[in-house]
Amino acid sequence: MPIGWEFLGQNEGVSSSAANGSEQFDEAAFDKRLVLRDSLAVAIPVGTYGAAFGAAAVGSGFSVFQSCLLSLLLFSGASQFAVVGVMGAGGSAISAIATGSLLGLRNGLYGLRMAPVLKLNGFKKILGAQITIDESTGVAINQESRGRAASQYGFWATGIGVYVFWNLFTLIGALGAQSIGDPSAWGLDAAVPAAFLGLVWPRLIDRKTKLVAILAALLAVLLIPLTPAGVPIISTALLAVYFGWRK
Amino acid sequence: MNALWIATLITSAICFLLKFVGYSLPESLLNRPIIQRINSLIPIALLSALVAVQTFGADQNIVVDHRLAGVGAAAIALRFKASFPVMMLLAAIVSALVYRI
């Protein structure tokens, strides 16, 4: 999904009001309305991008039902766009699964980060895991200045909010795209790479991240004629490992 | 079951397991800087590759067409801090115009 929080970043991003209001509240009592406002300020706009996903999925050959299942079950924007992008370009299911799963890896690290804050067990752990994404983690970390209870509340409010709106708008986008014929005539085929550009843009924060982005794009284009669809994308994960390894 | 169904269901299952496993691993893993660095670079590499392939790829050919105009418009919009929906709308409009000309 579109907002590129550095997940271990201390208190950056989401909303300036969080930092401004923090002195007024102690650990035990926090103002639910303020946290809810911050959560919905993220959840509603992000959720509406679900329409872009629904449209892209149908434009790539997925049925409306499959598009909605991806939002209900997969529920991680970048992975969802990757699955429909790879399949739409004629890639194999294995390429789509590998790319989508590699993009989903970071949610595992968000879970690692959120585990001591949320302390989940049983059914709540399943629900909490499913809504562990960029936005819920970002808001929760951002609310830590208001105490652990506020952080928990921000996590659930944002995660559930994004889940509801993202799924609703996926359906709207998918139904909309189904009713317009040729995707190219409506610019849908450019909207998908534009969505990826919007997802990666906020992550390009220094020379190294920009270098990795440019090299990955070049490598992928070079591999287009040489390898089956999907492989050019997954191969670039090696660049990430290489540059991550050597600092 | 066709490839679209396989991709939909298996990616969903794996991504849920990845989320779930995070809550069960030792927290000390997070303290390894190498894991943090690779974790923040993987989405950058994959998303950049997706931008490139979705812009220039057509089956196994490299083509320059209306999509590049749309993605170029998106880049300019992002450069000027446009919001996500505005950026995508611009990309679609510019690409559709070039395609129809």
Interface residues (C-beta under 8 A of the other chain):
Chain A: P2 E6 F7 L8 P45 T48 Y49 A52 G61 F62 S63 Q66 L69 L70 L73 L74 F75 S76 A78 S79 F81 A82 V83 G85 V86 M87 A89 G90 S92 A93 A96 I97 T99 G100 S101 L102 L103 G104 L105 R106 N107 G108 L109 Y110 G111 L112 R113 M114 A115 P116 L118 L120 K125 I126 G128 A129 Q130 T132 S184 A185 W186 G187 L188 D189 A190 A191 V192 P193 A194 A195 F196 L197 G198 L199 V200 W201 R203 L204 T209 V212 A213 I214 A216 A217 L218 L219 A220 V221 I224 P225 P228 A229 P232 I233 I234 S235 T236 A237 L239 A240 V241 F243 G244 W245 K247
Chain B: A3 L4 W5 I6 A7 T8 L9 I10 T11 S12 A13 I14 C15 F16 L18 K19 F20 V21 G22 Y23 S24 L25 E27 L29 L30 I34 I35 Q36 R37 I38 N39 S40 L41 I42 P43 I44 A45 L46 L47 S48 A49 L50 V51 A52 V53 Q54 T55 F56 G57 D59 Q60 N61 I62 H66 R67 A69 G70 V71 A73 A74 A75 L78 S83 F84 P85 M87 M88 A91 A92 I93 V94 S95 A96 Y99 R100
